[in-house]
Amino acid sequence: MPKAAPSSSAPSLPASYEAALAELEQLVSRLESGDMPLEQLLSGYQRGAELLKYCRDKLEAVEAQIKVLDEGTLKTWTPE
């Protein structure tokens, strides 16, 4: 008998860093409102942790690419 497809209740990874950040901001706003039941708070916190890890991983990947482009030396960015 074939295995069942993964549960559709588990949220997937966002399409982009910007999408993850927007979802995370909305989630934090809902969590801070204090109007969520305890179970939703827990699942919201878990989703937030996933989104935060996703964003950090994306930023680290970009930083690594910048290091390669700058010949291994990470330069301090200063706005003009």
N, CA, C, O and CB atoms as a CASP TS submission, in Angstrom:
PFRMAT TS
TARGET T0000
AUTHOR 0000-0000-0000
METHOD Language model
MODEL 1
PARENT N/A
ATOM      1  N   MET     1       0.842  -1.167   0.000  1.00  0.00           N
ATOM      2  CA  MET     1       0.000   0.000   0.000  1.00  0.00           C
ATOM      3  C   MET     1       0.895   1.241   0.000  1.00  0.00           C
ATOM      4  O   MET     1       1.846   1.305   0.780  1.00  0.00           O
ATOM      5  CB  MET     1      -0.962  -0.008   1.218  1.00  0.00           C
ATOM      6  N   PRO     2       0.607   2.247  -0.875  1.00  0.00           N
ATOM      7  CA  PRO     2       1.459   3.428  -0.939  1.00  0.00           C
ATOM      8  C   PRO     2       1.335   4.260   0.332  1.00  0.00           C
ATOM      9  O   PRO     2       0.300   4.291   0.999  1.00  0.00           O
ATOM     10  CB  PRO     2       1.104   4.274  -2.160  1.00  0.00           C
ATOM     11  N   LYS     3       2.446   4.935   0.633  1.00  0.00           N
ATOM     12  CA  LYS     3       2.439   5.800   1.807  1.00  0.00           C
ATOM     13  C   LYS     3       1.572   7.025   1.545  1.00  0.00           C
ATOM     14  O   LYS     3       1.451   7.493   0.413  1.00  0.00           O
ATOM     15  CB  LYS     3       3.875   6.223   2.184  1.00  0.00           C
ATOM     16  N   ALA     4       0.979   7.525   2.608  1.00  0.00           N
ATOM     17  CA  ALA     4       0.160   8.725   2.482  1.00  0.00           C
ATOM     18  C   ALA     4       1.061   9.922   2.222  1.00  0.00           C
ATOM     19  O   ALA     4       2.209   9.958   2.662  1.00  0.00           O
ATOM     20  CB  ALA     4      -0.699   8.951   3.752  1.00  0.00           C
ATOM     21  N   ALA     5       0.531  10.888   1.508  1.00  0.00           N
ATOM     22  CA  ALA     5       1.277  12.112   1.243  1.00  0.00           C
ATOM     23  C   ALA     5       1.511  12.838   2.558  1.00  0.00           C
ATOM     24  O   ALA     5       0.729  12.691   3.497  1.00  0.00           O
ATOM     25  CB  ALA     5       0.524  13.022   0.233  1.00  0.00           C
ATOM     26  N   PRO     6       2.576  13.617   2.633  1.00  0.00           N
ATOM     27  CA  PRO     6       2.826  14.374   3.854  1.00  0.00           C
ATOM     28  C   PRO     6       1.627  15.242   4.210  1.00  0.00           C
ATOM     29  O   PRO     6       0.892  15.703   3.337  1.00  0.00           O
ATOM     30  CB  PRO     6       4.078  15.239   3.701  1.00  0.00           C
ATOM     31  N   SER     7       1.451  15.450   5.475  1.00  0.00           N
ATOM     32  CA  SER     7       0.310  16.210   5.960  1.00  0.00           C
ATOM     33  C   SER     7       0.302  17.606   5.358  1.00  0.00           C
ATOM     34  O   SER     7       1.330  18.283   5.339  1.00  0.00           O
ATOM     35  CB  SER     7       0.327  16.289   7.485  1.00  0.00           C
ATOM     36  N   SER     8      -0.849  18.038   4.869  1.00  0.00           N
ATOM     37  CA  SER     8      -0.957  19.365   4.282  1.00  0.00           C
ATOM     38  C   SER     8      -1.089  20.428   5.361  1.00  0.00           C
ATOM     39  O   SER     8      -1.079  21.622   5.059  1.00  0.00           O
ATOM     40  CB  SER     8      -2.146  19.431   3.330  1.00  0.00           C
ATOM     41  N   SER     9      -1.212  20.005   6.629  1.00  0.00           N
ATOM     42  CA  SER     9      -1.343  20.972   7.703  1.00  0.00           C
ATOM     43  C   SER     9       0.008  21.596   8.054  1.00  0.00           C
ATOM     44  O   SER     9       0.052  22.647   8.694  1.00  0.00           O
ATOM     45  CB  SER     9      -1.955  20.312   8.932  1.00  0.00           C
ATOM     46  N   ALA    10       1.107  20.964   7.645  1.00  0.00           N
ATOM     47  CA  ALA    10       2.426  21.523   7.914  1.00  0.00           C
ATOM     48  C   ALA    10       2.717  22.606   6.880  1.00  0.00           C
ATOM     49  O   ALA    10       2.738  22.321   5.683  1.00  0.00           O
ATOM     50  CB  ALA    10       3.524  20.415   7.887  1.00  0.00           C
ATOM     51  N   PRO    11       2.942  23.847   7.321  1.00  0.00           N
ATOM     52  CA  PRO    11       3.191  24.922   6.375  1.00  0.00           C
ATOM     53  C   PRO    11       4.505  24.712   5.631  1.00  0.00           C
ATOM     54  O   PRO    11       5.477  24.205   6.191  1.00  0.00           O
ATOM     55  CB  PRO    11       3.204  26.262   7.093  1.00  0.00           C
ATOM     56  N   SER    12       4.518  25.101   4.388  1.00  0.00           N
ATOM     57  CA  SER    12       5.723  24.944   3.590  1.00  0.00           C
ATOM     58  C   SER    12       6.630  26.146   3.775  1.00  0.00           C
ATOM     59  O   SER    12       6.248  27.149   4.378  1.00  0.00           O
ATOM     60  CB  SER    12       5.376  24.757   2.109  1.00  0.00           C
ATOM     61  N   LEU    13       7.836  26.024   3.245  1.00  0.00           N
ATOM     62  CA  LEU    13       8.762  27.148   3.311  1.00  0.00           C
ATOM     63  C   LEU    13       8.283  28.255   2.386  1.00  0.00           C
ATOM     64  O   LEU    13       7.677  27.982   1.350  1.00  0.00           O
ATOM     65  CB  LEU    13      10.196  26.708   2.938  1.00  0.00           C
ATOM     66  N   PRO    14       8.547  29.484   2.748  1.00  0.00           N
ATOM     67  CA  PRO    14       8.126  30.609   1.911  1.00  0.00           C
ATOM     68  C   PRO    14       8.868  30.618   0.579  1.00  0.00           C
ATOM     69  O   PRO    14       9.909  29.979   0.430  1.00  0.00           O
ATOM     70  CB  PRO    14       8.354  31.932   2.645  1.00  0.00           C
ATOM     71  N   ALA    15       8.326  31.341  -0.370  1.00  0.00           N
ATOM     72  CA  ALA    15       8.921  31.416  -1.699  1.00  0.00           C
ATOM     73  C   ALA    15      10.172  32.285  -1.715  1.00  0.00           C
ATOM     74  O   ALA    15      11.039  32.106  -2.570  1.00  0.00           O
ATOM     75  CB  ALA    15       7.910  31.951  -2.694  1.00  0.00           C
ATOM     76  N   SER    16      10.272  33.219  -0.783  1.00  0.00           N
ATOM     77  CA  SER    16      11.407  34.133  -0.777  1.00  0.00           C
ATOM     78  C   SER    16      11.658  34.661   0.634  1.00  0.00           C
ATOM     79  O   SER    16      10.852  34.467   1.545  1.00  0.00           O
ATOM     80  CB  SER    16      11.166  35.300  -1.751  1.00  0.00           C
ATOM     81  N   TYR    17      12.789  35.327   0.785  1.00  0.00           N
ATOM     82  CA  TYR    17      13.127  35.963   2.061  1.00  0.00           C
ATOM     83  C   TYR    17      12.064  36.998   2.419  1.00  0.00           C
ATOM     84  O   TYR    17      11.625  37.085   3.566  1.00  0.00           O
ATOM     85  CB  TYR    17      14.529  36.625   1.994  1.00  0.00           C
ATOM     86  N   GLU    18      11.659  37.781   1.420  1.00  0.00           N
ATOM     87  CA  GLU    18      10.680  38.835   1.661  1.00  0.00           C
ATOM     88  C   GLU    18       9.335  38.258   2.105  1.00  0.00           C
ATOM     89  O   GLU    18       8.678  38.812   2.987  1.00  0.00           O
ATOM     90  CB  GLU    18      10.496  39.681   0.403  1.00  0.00           C
ATOM     91  N   ALA    19       8.930  37.145   1.493  1.00  0.00           N
ATOM     92  CA  ALA    19       7.675  36.492   1.875  1.00  0.00           C
ATOM     93  C   ALA    19       7.768  35.955   3.300  1.00  0.00           C
ATOM     94  O   ALA    19       6.808  36.047   4.066  1.00  0.00           O
ATOM     95  CB  ALA    19       7.335  35.348   0.893  1.00  0.00           C
ATOM     96  N   ALA    20       8.917  35.398   3.653  1.00  0.00           N
ATOM     97  CA  ALA    20       9.111  34.872   5.007  1.00  0.00           C
ATOM     98  C   ALA    20       9.065  35.998   6.031  1.00  0.00           C
ATOM     99  O   ALA    20       8.452  35.863   7.090  1.00  0.00           O
ATOM    100  CB  ALA    20      10.448  34.115   5.110  1.00  0.00           C
ATOM    101  N   LEU    21       9.715  37.102   5.708  1.00  0.00           N
ATOM    102  CA  LEU    21       9.738  38.239   6.618  1.00  0.00           C
ATOM    103  C   LEU    21       8.339  38.817   6.809  1.00  0.00           C
ATOM    104  O   LEU    21       7.961  39.160   7.929  1.00  0.00           O
ATOM    105  CB  LEU    21      10.686  39.316   6.098  1.00  0.00           C
ATOM    106  N   ALA    22       7.572  38.927   5.733  1.00  0.00           N
ATOM    107  CA  ALA    22       6.203  39.443   5.837  1.00  0.00           C
ATOM    108  C   ALA    22       5.344  38.517   6.689  1.00  0.00           C
ATOM    109  O   ALA    22       4.586  38.980   7.541  1.00  0.00           O
ATOM    110  CB  ALA    22       5.577  39.608   4.438  1.00  0.00           C
ATOM    111  N   GLU    23       5.459  37.206   6.463  1.00  0.00           N
ATOM    112  CA  GLU    23       4.687  36.246   7.260  1.00  0.00           C
ATOM    113  C   GLU    23       5.098  36.317   8.730  1.00  0.00           C
ATOM    114  O   GLU    23       4.247  36.262   9.618  1.00  0.00           O
ATOM    115  CB  GLU    23       4.881  34.811   6.719  1.00  0.00           C
ATOM    116  N   LEU    24       6.381  36.437   8.982  1.00  0.00           N
ATOM    117  CA  LEU    24       6.884  36.519  10.347  1.00  0.00           C
ATOM    118  C   LEU    24       6.362  37.770  11.051  1.00  0.00           C
ATOM    119  O   LEU    24       5.974  37.711  12.217  1.00  0.00           O
ATOM    120  CB  LEU    24       8.413  36.509  10.351  1.00  0.00           C
ATOM    121  N   GLU    25       6.353  38.892  10.350  1.00  0.00           N
ATOM    122  CA  GLU    25       5.833  40.129  10.936  1.00  0.00           C
ATOM    123  C   GLU    25       4.346  40.003  11.282  1.00  0.00           C
ATOM    124  O   GLU    25       3.915  40.453  12.344  1.00  0.00           O
ATOM    125  CB  GLU    25       6.049  41.303   9.970  1.00  0.00           C
ATOM    126  N   GLN    26       3.570  39.395  10.390  1.00  0.00           N
ATOM    127  CA  GLN    26       2.137  39.189  10.661  1.00  0.00           C
ATOM    128  C   GLN    26       1.950  38.257  11.848  1.00  0.00           C
ATOM    129  O   GLN    26       1.085  38.485  12.694  1.00  0.00           O
ATOM    130  CB  GLN    26       1.420  38.613   9.417  1.00  0.00           C
ATOM    131  N   LEU    27       2.751  37.224  11.909  1.00  0.00           N
ATOM    132  CA  LEU    27       2.657  36.248  12.990  1.00  0.00           C
ATOM    133  C   LEU    27       2.990  36.883  14.336  1.00  0.00           C
ATOM    134  O   LEU    27       2.293  36.651  15.324  1.00  0.00           O
ATOM    135  CB  LEU    27       3.589  35.068  12.721  1.00  0.00           C
ATOM    136  N   VAL    28       4.041  37.674  14.374  1.00  0.00           N
ATOM    137  CA  VAL    28       4.417  38.352  15.620  1.00  0.00           C
ATOM    138  C   VAL    28       3.301  39.278  16.071  1.00  0.00           C
ATOM    139  O   VAL    28       2.994  39.349  17.261  1.00  0.00           O
ATOM    140  CB  VAL    28       5.727  39.145  15.440  1.00  0.00           C
ATOM    141  N   SER    29       2.702  39.978  15.145  1.00  0.00           N
ATOM    142  CA  SER    29       1.596  40.871  15.479  1.00  0.00           C
ATOM    143  C   SER    29       0.435  40.102  16.100  1.00  0.00           C
ATOM    144  O   SER    29      -0.148  40.541  17.091  1.00  0.00           O
ATOM    145  CB  SER    29       1.123  41.620  14.232  1.00  0.00           C
ATOM    146  N   ARG    30       0.101  38.951  15.513  1.00  0.00           N
ATOM    147  CA  ARG    30      -0.993  38.126  16.059  1.00  0.00           C
ATOM    148  C   ARG    30      -0.622  37.571  17.427  1.00  0.00           C
ATOM    149  O   ARG    30      -1.457  37.540  18.331  1.00  0.00           O
ATOM    150  CB  ARG    30      -1.335  36.967  15.097  1.00  0.00           C
ATOM    151  N   LEU    31       0.624  37.133  17.586  1.00  0.00           N
ATOM    152  CA  LEU    31       1.059  36.581  18.870  1.00  0.00           C
ATOM    153  C   LEU    31       1.016  37.658  19.960  1.00  0.00           C
ATOM    154  O   LEU    31       0.611  37.390  21.091  1.00  0.00           O
ATOM    155  CB  LEU    31       2.485  35.993  18.751  1.00  0.00           C
ATOM    156  N   GLU    32       1.431  38.859  19.614  1.00  0.00           N
ATOM    157  CA  GLU    32       1.458  39.940  20.586  1.00  0.00           C
ATOM    158  C   GLU    32       0.076  40.458  20.941  1.00  0.00           C
ATOM    159  O   GLU    32      -0.094  41.108  21.973  1.00  0.00           O
ATOM    160  CB  GLU    32       2.291  41.062  20.068  1.00  0.00           C
ATOM    161  N   SER    33      -0.906  40.182  20.108  1.00  0.00           N
ATOM    162  CA  SER    33      -2.265  40.680  20.374  1.00  0.00           C
ATOM    163  C   SER    33      -2.867  40.044  21.620  1.00  0.00           C
ATOM    164  O   SER    33      -3.717  40.642  22.279  1.00  0.00           O
ATOM    165  CB  SER    33      -3.170  40.413  19.175  1.00  0.00           C
ATOM    166  N   GLY    34      -2.421  38.823  21.942  1.00  0.00           N
ATOM    167  CA  GLY    34      -2.938  38.139  23.125  1.00  0.00           C
ATOM    168  C   GLY    34      -4.298  37.517  22.922  1.00  0.00           C
ATOM    169  O   GLY    34      -4.912  37.063  23.888  1.00  0.00           O
ATOM    170  N   ASP    35      -4.786  37.481  21.701  1.00  0.00           N
ATOM    171  CA  ASP    35      -6.118  36.954  21.423  1.00  0.00           C
ATOM    172  C   ASP    35      -6.124  35.525  20.896  1.00  0.00           C
ATOM    173  O   ASP    35      -7.165  35.028  20.465  1.00  0.00           O
ATOM    174  CB  ASP    35      -6.801  37.835  20.442  1.00  0.00           C
ATOM    175  N   MET    36      -4.969  34.859  20.926  1.00  0.00           N
ATOM    176  CA  MET    36      -4.885  33.506  20.383  1.00  0.00           C
ATOM    177  C   MET    36      -4.986  32.484  21.505  1.00  0.00           C
ATOM    178  O   MET    36      -4.425  32.686  22.583  1.00  0.00           O
ATOM    179  CB  MET    36      -3.574  33.313  19.598  1.00  0.00           C
ATOM    180  N   PRO    37      -5.709  31.370  21.256  1.00  0.00           N
ATOM    181  CA  PRO    37      -5.741  30.283  22.241  1.00  0.00           C
ATOM    182  C   PRO    37      -4.343  29.685  22.407  1.00  0.00           C
ATOM    183  O   PRO    37      -3.488  29.834  21.534  1.00  0.00           O
ATOM    184  CB  PRO    37      -6.752  29.184  21.813  1.00  0.00           C
ATOM    185  N   LEU    38      -4.122  29.021  23.517  1.00  0.00           N
ATOM    186  CA  LEU    38      -2.808  28.485  23.870  1.00  0.00           C
ATOM    187  C   LEU    38      -2.229  27.586  22.782  1.00  0.00           C
ATOM    188  O   LEU    38      -1.052  27.709  22.445  1.00  0.00           O
ATOM    189  CB  LEU    38      -2.899  27.715  25.168  1.00  0.00           C
ATOM    190  N   GLU    39      -3.039  26.684  22.228  1.00  0.00           N
ATOM    191  CA  GLU    39      -2.521  25.779  21.186  1.00  0.00           C
ATOM    192  C   GLU    39      -2.070  26.553  19.956  1.00  0.00           C
ATOM    193  O   GLU    39      -1.061  26.210  19.340  1.00  0.00           O
ATOM    194  CB  GLU    39      -3.588  24.749  20.787  1.00  0.00           C
ATOM    195  N   GLN    40      -2.814  27.596  19.596  1.00  0.00           N
ATOM    196  CA  GLN    40      -2.415  28.402  18.445  1.00  0.00           C
ATOM    197  C   GLN    40      -1.155  29.205  18.756  1.00  0.00           C
ATOM    198  O   GLN    40      -0.329  29.438  17.874  1.00  0.00           O
ATOM    199  CB  GLN    40      -3.554  29.343  18.027  1.00  0.00           C
ATOM    200  N   LEU    41      -1.010  29.627  20.011  1.00  0.00           N
ATOM    201  CA  LEU    41       0.211  30.319  20.404  1.00  0.00           C
ATOM    202  C   LEU    41       1.424  29.417  20.212  1.00  0.00           C
ATOM    203  O   LEU    41       2.452  29.849  19.691  1.00  0.00           O
ATOM    204  CB  LEU    41       0.120  30.784  21.862  1.00  0.00           C
ATOM    205  N   LEU    42       1.298  28.173  20.631  1.00  0.00           N
ATOM    206  CA  LEU    42       2.405  27.233  20.502  1.00  0.00           C
ATOM    207  C   LEU    42       2.736  26.971  19.038  1.00  0.00           C
ATOM    208  O   LEU    42       3.904  27.010  18.650  1.00  0.00           O
ATOM    209  CB  LEU    42       2.073  25.922  21.208  1.00  0.00           C
ATOM    210  N   SER    43       1.725  26.706  18.228  1.00  0.00           N
ATOM    211  CA  SER    43       1.992  26.445  16.812  1.00  0.00           C
ATOM    212  C   SER    43       2.505  27.706  16.119  1.00  0.00           C
ATOM    213  O   SER    43       3.339  27.619  15.217  1.00  0.00           O
ATOM    214  CB  SER    43       0.720  25.931  16.107  1.00  0.00           C
ATOM    215  N   GLY    44       2.020  28.869  16.530  1.00  0.00           N
ATOM    216  CA  GLY    44       2.519  30.126  15.977  1.00  0.00           C
ATOM    217  C   GLY    44       3.972  30.349  16.330  1.00  0.00           C
ATOM    218  O   GLY    44       4.759  30.794  15.495  1.00  0.00           O
ATOM    219  N   TYR    45       4.332  30.039  17.568  1.00  0.00           N
ATOM    220  CA  TYR    45       5.723  30.172  18.001  1.00  0.00           C
ATOM    221  C   TYR    45       6.618  29.231  17.193  1.00  0.00           C
ATOM    222  O   TYR    45       7.709  29.615  16.772  1.00  0.00           O
ATOM    223  CB  TYR    45       5.856  29.876  19.516  1.00  0.00           C
ATOM    224  N   GLN    46       6.157  28.008  16.981  1.00  0.00           N
ATOM    225  CA  GLN    46       6.946  27.041  16.209  1.00  0.00           C
ATOM    226  C   GLN    46       7.124  27.513  14.767  1.00  0.00           C
ATOM    227  O   GLN    46       8.213  27.406  14.204  1.00  0.00           O
ATOM    228  CB  GLN    46       6.275  25.653  16.233  1.00  0.00           C
ATOM    229  N   ARG    47       6.059  28.031  14.175  1.00  0.00           N
ATOM    230  CA  ARG    47       6.141  28.539  12.800  1.00  0.00           C
ATOM    231  C   ARG    47       7.092  29.732  12.749  1.00  0.00           C
ATOM    232  O   ARG    47       7.881  29.870  11.813  1.00  0.00           O
ATOM    233  CB  ARG    47       4.733  28.942  12.270  1.00  0.00           C
ATOM    234  N   GLY    48       7.010  30.587  13.758  1.00  0.00           N
ATOM    235  CA  GLY    48       7.904  31.735  13.815  1.00  0.00           C
ATOM    236  C   GLY    48       9.357  31.306  13.881  1.00  0.00           C
ATOM    237  O   GLY    48      10.212  31.908  13.232  1.00  0.00           O
ATOM    238  N   ALA    49       9.645  30.273  14.657  1.00  0.00           N
ATOM    239  CA  ALA    49      11.011  29.761  14.754  1.00  0.00           C
ATOM    240  C   ALA    49      11.481  29.231  13.400  1.00  0.00           C
ATOM    241  O   ALA    49      12.635  29.429  13.022  1.00  0.00           O
ATOM    242  CB  ALA    49      11.100  28.654  15.823  1.00  0.00           C
ATOM    243  N   GLU    50      10.585  28.553  12.666  1.00  0.00           N
ATOM    244  CA  GLU    50      10.934  28.051  11.332  1.00  0.00           C
ATOM    245  C   GLU    50      11.226  29.210  10.385  1.00  0.00           C
ATOM    246  O   GLU    50      12.197  29.174   9.629  1.00  0.00           O
ATOM    247  CB  GLU    50       9.796  27.174  10.766  1.00  0.00           C
ATOM    248  N   LEU    51      10.384  30.233  10.430  1.00  0.00           N
ATOM    249  CA  LEU    51      10.573  31.389   9.547  1.00  0.00           C
ATOM    250  C   LEU    51      11.857  32.132   9.889  1.00  0.00           C
ATOM    251  O   LEU    51      12.580  32.573   8.996  1.00  0.00           O
ATOM    252  CB  LEU    51       9.374  32.343   9.643  1.00  0.00           C
ATOM    253  N   LEU    52      12.136  32.270  11.167  1.00  0.00           N
ATOM    254  CA  LEU    52      13.354  32.947  11.592  1.00  0.00           C
ATOM    255  C   LEU    52      14.590  32.190  11.108  1.00  0.00           C
ATOM    256  O   LEU    52      15.547  32.802  10.634  1.00  0.00           O
ATOM    257  CB  LEU    52      13.382  33.091  13.120  1.00  0.00           C
ATOM    258  N   LYS    53      14.572  30.869  11.225  1.00  0.00           N
ATOM    259  CA  LYS    53      15.699  30.052  10.746  1.00  0.00           C
ATOM    260  C   LYS    53      15.849  30.209   9.231  1.00  0.00           C
ATOM    261  O   LYS    53      16.964  30.341   8.726  1.00  0.00           O
ATOM    262  CB  LYS    53      15.493  28.549  11.119  1.00  0.00           C
ATOM    263  N   TYR    54      14.737  30.195   8.516  1.00  0.00           N
ATOM    264  CA  TYR    54      14.761  30.359   7.062  1.00  0.00           C
ATOM    265  C   TYR    54      15.411  31.696   6.693  1.00  0.00           C
ATOM    266  O   TYR    54      16.272  31.752   5.814  1.00  0.00           O
ATOM    267  CB  TYR    54      13.325  30.276   6.478  1.00  0.00           C
ATOM    268  N   CYS    55      14.992  32.777   7.373  1.00  0.00           N
ATOM    269  CA  CYS    55      15.541  34.101   7.083  1.00  0.00           C
ATOM    270  C   CYS    55      17.027  34.167   7.411  1.00  0.00           C
ATOM    271  O   CYS    55      17.815  34.710   6.637  1.00  0.00           O
ATOM    272  CB  CYS    55      14.785  35.175   7.867  1.00  0.00           C
ATOM    273  N   ARG    56      17.405  33.619   8.547  1.00  0.00           N
ATOM    274  CA  ARG    56      18.829  33.620   8.924  1.00  0.00           C
ATOM    275  C   ARG    56      19.663  32.838   7.921  1.00  0.00           C
ATOM    276  O   ARG    56      20.752  33.265   7.540  1.00  0.00           O
ATOM    277  CB  ARG    56      19.016  33.028  10.331  1.00  0.00           C
ATOM    278  N   ASP    57      19.145  31.688   7.494  1.00  0.00           N
ATOM    279  CA  ASP    57      19.876  30.876   6.513  1.00  0.00           C
ATOM    280  C   ASP    57      20.049  31.635   5.201  1.00  0.00           C
ATOM    281  O   ASP    57      21.122  31.600   4.599  1.00  0.00           O
ATOM    282  CB  ASP    57      19.144  29.543   6.259  1.00  0.00           C
ATOM    283  N   LYS    58      18.999  32.318   4.761  1.00  0.00           N
ATOM    284  CA  LYS    58      19.082  33.091   3.516  1.00  0.00           C
ATOM    285  C   LYS    58      20.116  34.206   3.648  1.00  0.00           C
ATOM    286  O   LYS    58      20.919  34.427   2.741  1.00  0.00           O
ATOM    287  CB  LYS    58      17.701  33.683   3.149  1.00  0.00           C
ATOM    288  N   LEU    59      20.092  34.908   4.781  1.00  0.00           N
ATOM    289  CA  LEU    59      21.052  35.998   4.987  1.00  0.00           C
ATOM    290  C   LEU    59      22.484  35.477   5.037  1.00  0.00           C
ATOM    291  O   LEU    59      23.391  36.102   4.487  1.00  0.00           O
ATOM    292  CB  LEU    59      20.728  36.755   6.278  1.00  0.00           C
ATOM    293  N   GLU    60      22.692  34.340   5.690  1.00  0.00           N
ATOM    294  CA  GLU    60      24.027  33.747   5.744  1.00  0.00           C
ATOM    295  C   GLU    60      24.500  33.340   4.347  1.00  0.00           C
ATOM    296  O   GLU    60      25.678  33.494   4.022  1.00  0.00           O
ATOM    297  CB  GLU    60      24.034  32.529   6.681  1.00  0.00           C
ATOM    298  N   ALA    61      23.590  32.824   3.526  1.00  0.00           N
ATOM    299  CA  ALA    61      23.954  32.429   2.163  1.00  0.00           C
ATOM    300  C   ALA    61      24.355  33.648   1.344  1.00  0.00           C
ATOM    301  O   ALA    61      25.320  33.595   0.581  1.00  0.00           O
ATOM    302  CB  ALA    61      22.788  31.690   1.480  1.00  0.00           C
ATOM    303  N   VAL    62      23.628  34.735   1.496  1.00  0.00           N
ATOM    304  CA  VAL    62      23.969  35.960   0.775  1.00  0.00           C
ATOM    305  C   VAL    62      25.311  36.503   1.262  1.00  0.00           C
ATOM    306  O   VAL    62      26.135  36.942   0.460  1.00  0.00           O
ATOM    307  CB  VAL    62      22.860  37.024   0.953  1.00  0.00           C
ATOM    308  N   GLU    63      25.526  36.473   2.569  1.00  0.00           N
ATOM    309  CA  GLU    63      26.799  36.930   3.123  1.00  0.00           C
ATOM    310  C   GLU    63      27.965  36.107   2.565  1.00  0.00           C
ATOM    311  O   GLU    63      29.018  36.656   2.242  1.00  0.00           O
ATOM    312  CB  GLU    63      26.775  36.845   4.660  1.00  0.00           C
ATOM    313  N   ALA    64      27.774  34.806   2.455  1.00  0.00           N
ATOM    314  CA  ALA    64      28.819  33.942   1.901  1.00  0.00           C
ATOM    315  C   ALA    64      29.093  34.297   0.437  1.00  0.00           C
ATOM    316  O   ALA    64      30.245  34.296   0.002  1.00  0.00           O
ATOM    317  CB  ALA    64      28.414  32.456   2.024  1.00  0.00           C
ATOM    318  N   GLN    65      28.053  34.595  -0.308  1.00  0.00           N
ATOM    319  CA  GLN    65      28.237  34.983  -1.710  1.00  0.00           C
ATOM    320  C   GLN    65      28.984  36.304  -1.809  1.00  0.00           C
ATOM    321  O   GLN    65      29.832  36.481  -2.684  1.00  0.00           O
ATOM    322  CB  GLN    65      26.881  35.088  -2.425  1.00  0.00           C
ATOM    323  N   ILE    66      28.667  37.229  -0.913  1.00  0.00           N
ATOM    324  CA  ILE    66      29.361  38.524  -0.923  1.00  0.00           C
ATOM    325  C   ILE    66      30.834  38.342  -0.599  1.00  0.00           C
ATOM    326  O   ILE    66      31.691  38.995  -1.194  1.00  0.00           O
ATOM    327  CB  ILE    66      28.714  39.498   0.081  1.00  0.00           C
ATOM    328  N   LYS    67      31.130  37.450   0.350  1.00  0.00           N
ATOM    329  CA  LYS    67      32.539  37.182   0.676  1.00  0.00           C
ATOM    330  C   LYS    67      33.289  36.683  -0.547  1.00  0.00           C
ATOM    331  O   LYS    67      34.423  37.095  -0.789  1.00  0.00           O
ATOM    332  CB  LYS    67      32.648  36.152   1.815  1.00  0.00           C
ATOM    333  N   VAL    68      32.673  35.807  -1.315  1.00  0.00           N
ATOM    334  CA  VAL    68      33.308  35.286  -2.522  1.00  0.00           C
ATOM    335  C   VAL    68      33.516  36.416  -3.527  1.00  0.00           C
ATOM    336  O   VAL    68      34.578  36.514  -4.141  1.00  0.00           O
ATOM    337  CB  VAL    68      32.456  34.153  -3.146  1.00  0.00           C
ATOM    338  N   LEU    69      32.518  37.257  -3.693  1.00  0.00           N
ATOM    339  CA  LEU    69      32.634  38.362  -4.645  1.00  0.00           C
ATOM    340  C   LEU    69      33.687  39.379  -4.213  1.00  0.00           C
ATOM    341  O   LEU    69      34.319  40.017  -5.054  1.00  0.00           O
ATOM    342  CB  LEU    69      31.288  39.052  -4.810  1.00  0.00           C
ATOM    343  N   ASP    70      33.873  39.529  -2.910  1.00  0.00           N
ATOM    344  CA  ASP    70      34.872  40.463  -2.384  1.00  0.00           C
ATOM    345  C   ASP    70      36.197  39.769  -2.108  1.00  0.00           C
ATOM    346  O   ASP    70      37.000  40.257  -1.313  1.00  0.00           O
ATOM    347  CB  ASP    70      34.360  41.124  -1.110  1.00  0.00           C
ATOM    348  N   GLU    71      36.431  38.632  -2.759  1.00  0.00           N
ATOM    349  CA  GLU    71      37.683  37.875  -2.643  1.00  0.00           C
ATOM    350  C   GLU    71      37.980  37.454  -1.207  1.00  0.00           C
ATOM    351  O   GLU    71      39.120  37.531  -0.749  1.00  0.00           O
ATOM    352  CB  GLU    71      38.840  38.701  -3.177  1.00  0.00           C
ATOM    353  N   GLY    72      36.956  37.015  -0.515  1.00  0.00           N
ATOM    354  CA  GLY    72      37.142  36.454   0.815  1.00  0.00           C
ATOM    355  C   GLY    72      37.181  37.457   1.948  1.00  0.00           C
ATOM    356  O   GLY    72      37.312  37.063   3.107  1.00  0.00           O
ATOM    357  N   THR    73      37.072  38.728   1.653  1.00  0.00           N
ATOM    358  CA  THR    73      37.102  39.732   2.708  1.00  0.00           C
ATOM    359  C   THR    73      35.734  40.402   2.788  1.00  0.00           C
ATOM    360  O   THR    73      35.282  41.048   1.843  1.00  0.00           O
ATOM    361  CB  THR    73      38.225  40.783   2.453  1.00  0.00           C
ATOM    362  N   LEU    74      35.097  40.232   3.923  1.00  0.00           N
ATOM    363  CA  LEU    74      33.798  40.873   4.115  1.00  0.00           C
ATOM    364  C   LEU    74      34.035  42.335   4.453  1.00  0.00           C
ATOM    365  O   LEU    74      34.669  42.649   5.460  1.00  0.00           O
ATOM    366  CB  LEU    74      32.968  40.165   5.237  1.00  0.00           C
ATOM    367  N   LYS    75      33.532  43.218   3.624  1.00  0.00           N
ATOM    368  CA  LYS    75      33.752  44.647   3.825  1.00  0.00           C
ATOM    369  C   LYS    75      32.572  45.248   4.583  1.00  0.00           C
ATOM    370  O   LYS    75      31.430  44.820   4.412  1.00  0.00           O
ATOM    371  CB  LYS    75      33.955  45.369   2.469  1.00  0.00           C
ATOM    372  N   THR    76      32.851  46.217   5.400  1.00  0.00           N
ATOM    373  CA  THR    76      31.794  46.916   6.130  1.00  0.00           C
ATOM    374  C   THR    76      31.026  47.798   5.162  1.00  0.00           C
ATOM    375  O   THR    76      31.615  48.553   4.388  1.00  0.00           O
ATOM    376  CB  THR    76      32.378  47.759   7.298  1.00  0.00           C
ATOM    377  N   TRP    77      29.721  47.696   5.211  1.00  0.00           N
ATOM    378  CA  TRP    77      28.873  48.499   4.346  1.00  0.00           C
ATOM    379  C   TRP    77      28.546  49.790   5.040  1.00  0.00           C
ATOM    380  O   TRP    77      28.108  49.793   6.191  1.00  0.00           O
ATOM    381  CB  TRP    77      27.593  47.750   3.963  1.00  0.00           C
ATOM    382  N   THR    78      28.754  50.888   4.348  1.00  0.00           N
ATOM    383  CA  THR    78      28.381  52.188   4.902  1.00  0.00           C
ATOM    384  C   THR    78      27.498  52.889   3.892  1.00  0.00           C
ATOM    385  O   THR    78      27.895  53.066   2.740  1.00  0.00           O
ATOM    386  CB  THR    78      29.638  53.052   5.246  1.00  0.00           C
ATOM    387  N   PRO    79      26.300  53.294   4.305  1.00  0.00           N
ATOM    388  CA  PRO    79      25.406  53.994   3.375  1.00  0.00           C
ATOM    389  C   PRO    79      25.989  55.363   3.015  1.00  0.00           C
ATOM    390  O   PRO    79      26.620  56.033   3.833  1.00  0.00           O
ATOM    391  CB  PRO    79      23.986  54.156   3.992  1.00  0.00           C
ATOM    392  N   GLU    80      25.758  55.738   1.790  1.00  0.00           N
ATOM    393  CA  GLU    80      26.289  57.039   1.347  1.00  0.00           C
ATOM    394  C   GLU    80      25.294  58.129   1.570  1.00  0.00           C
ATOM    395  O   GLU    80      25.567  59.288   1.258  1.00  0.00           O
ATOM    396  CB  GLU    80      26.678  57.002  -0.117  1.00  0.00           C
TER
END
